[in-house]
């Protein structure tokens, strides 16, 4: 059974930091790209960041660039999202998801497929940023 389990969410003041973790089991970790996605109340789910387990290629949404860092520990089948400089707009449920990587010719490297093409999802962890 494939399982993705997020942890690390919570309440933080604007400008603060959180580190989210995603524990992955039931798949061959090295064959997948793992992405972080988020969904704010009343909004569509959107991609935040992605890491390709095989080669470590990373991708960030514009909203995450310079503030968030994605990393993985292939030995532990885990992916992390370090979030610094949090803003109220970052308030959302954060999900990790897995799918085989796709080649993005515009980026010039592999990345996660789109939000609707991810194969496996966790249940999410809530991040609330107070202003």
Secondary structure by P-SEA (a helix, b strand, c coil): cbbbbbcbbbbbcccbbbbbbbbbcccccccbbbbbbbcccccccccccccccccbbbbbcccccccbbbbbcccccbbbbbbcccccccccccccccccccccccccbbbbcccccccccccbbbbbbcc
